[in-house]
Amino acid sequence: MLRALLLQNFRGFADHRIEFGGETILIGQNNAGKTTTIEALRVISVCQMRALTTGFSPCPPWLDQHCQGAGFKPSLETIDFDFANVQHGYDSDSPAILVAKLSNNSELHIFIGKETDQVFCQLRVGSRKIIHSRSELGKRSFGNIKVMPPIGSLLPHEKVISKERLRRYMDGYLAYRHFRNQLWEMPSAYRIFKSLLEETWHGLKIEHFENDHGIDQNEFSLLVREHRFPAEISWHGHGLQAWMQTIWFLSRVNKDATVVLDEPDVYLHADLQRKLIKVIENLNFKQAIIATHSSEIIGDVPFESVIVIKKQEKTSRPARNAEEIQRSLENMGSIHSIQLSKLAQRGLLLFVEGDDKSFLTDVAYKLGSRVFDNFAAIAIQEIKGKGNWQHAIGVAKALDEASGGSVQTALLLDSDFMLSEQRDEYLNKAISANLLLKIWKKKEIENYFIQPKIITRYINRQNDNDDVSDDQIIDIISEIERDLKTDVILSYSDVVQKASAKRIEPKTAYRRAEEIVNRKIDSGFEIKDLASGKAFIGRISDKTHKRFGVSITAQGLCKEMRSSEIPPEMKALVEILSTSVKIDFQTFQEAPRETKDAA
């Protein structure tokens, strides 16, 4: 994984460092350096590919005092690299230097001069130990960055070309001219592409794909049906062509890669911009980097995933808070609030606790293109704990009055260790404020992902085998439930004591709490539903790490969950939120009623 990128004497950067995470969104004003950063990643990608096959040689004379040891000379012809003004401030006496620092302590040092043959790359372990030959590489990885080629209009008559030419220009600036050739020569990736394309573009189906058309029977025909309109892909709109090229890139790249996309929002409608993030997340690449101006993309990722590029400063790091991102959007010319924009479009504001937004967005994506498109258009805000729920009450009243009832406010709350009379009190207050309120039946959203089949499949996928069985995971869950039952009763006991108008003895409170927990178990709940979902998954992770070498997280289990495994309560909730009609209070509250609340 790319940990950091150093740009020295390169284009608009004098000496700059960019630090990356697993998912990185690059934003910034015009001329801030986003395009230059992507260009640097393209150069690094070329060098990484060449490192696998090229011969090594000493540093060339044009580097003079700037380089010692050995390396290799990659060609940047296929990415159409412009050598004009490559050095910062026209300092042509010194080379431009790019340094890619990887998470495994491998580094690539790339030197670029002013002539087309003045490119030299060194591979290093740390910053000092230089690799002098391919034999020294061993099994050490120097990364696999894949930058999506530029998107273009597909040719109406694309002829079959040689495999060598296709391979050479696969990631080059003219790759779109060979789009159908790529599909034809990579059948395994094509099957992934076809499935993913039809899944993410509602009403679309690839009818047939042939390579024997034209006078000389050497032209491709890719017939695509969108609803009732069938046509060769070159006759479809540029938005669909752009989406197909994007999905193809993501389908053909190995999952161990760092995928890089440069301003995909230029070609895509807002709905597709939001969907793109989920597609990338669900494909589980090692790392993803996206440069964008899109408030749709920026608004649907955690603020710590966003890096504001500022070439005039020494370092660009992840944003510290959401306000920093909003200021950057204003400086970029996007003066509106991301959430207010969605609120005006959808007429619904949803308040959630913790990580509920990311979980529910994943669930919406699994439920299909139409559900996801509608759900992604909802303005979602975090209330930072149940104690702040009065904030949602105030907002609901204000929006209802200001909009004449056309804008609705909804709130999702953890049930925690709530008693039935407390639940009724919350619901009654919500009704009086015209606030749609849903209280999870299980303690919190993480509890819904504690499913043995999902955990088993996740561990086996991480280990690339089928050694772990459902029974082993069930035993682990049962063991944790036995350990936590008393803790759950004690938590309810504390609530019983605090809720009582008169002081009651701890023993009495514990006995009442025990009765509550037992009634819940009799009605179908299990301890794994009543204990803290976060803590329960943490305990499972500790045990699976010791026994199978794999740690688990709620986010990982959510992504592993299949559409058929989505709990009915969660599925119904997301589908209700994704409708375009006004939501009924009782329907939202019950969504659906699976088991009787025994508390």
Secondary structure by P-SEA (a helix, b strand, c coil): cccbbbbccccccccbbbbbccbbbbbbcccccaaaaaaaaaaaaaaaaaccbbbbbcccccccccccbbbbbbbccccccccccccccccccbbbbbbbbccccbbbbbbbccccccbbbbbbccccccccccccccccccbbbbccccccccccccccccaaaaaaaccccccccaaaaaaaacaaaaaaaaaaaaacccccccccccccccccccbbbbbbbccccccccccccaaaaaaaaaaaaaaacccccbbbbccccccccaaaaaaaaaaaaaacccbbbbbcccaaaaaacccccbbbbbcccccccccccaaaaaaaaaaacccccaaaaaaaaccbbbbbccaaaaaaaaaaaaacaaaaaaaaacccccccccccaaaaaaaaaaaaaaacccbbbbbbbbcccccaaaaaaaaaaaaaaccbbbbbcccccccccccaaaaaaaaaaaaccccccaaaaaaaaaaaaaacaaaaaaaaaaaaaaaccccccaaaaaaaaaaaaaaaaaacccccccccaaaaaaaaaaaaaaaccccccaaaaaaacccccccaaaaaaaaaaaccccccaaaaaaccccccccc
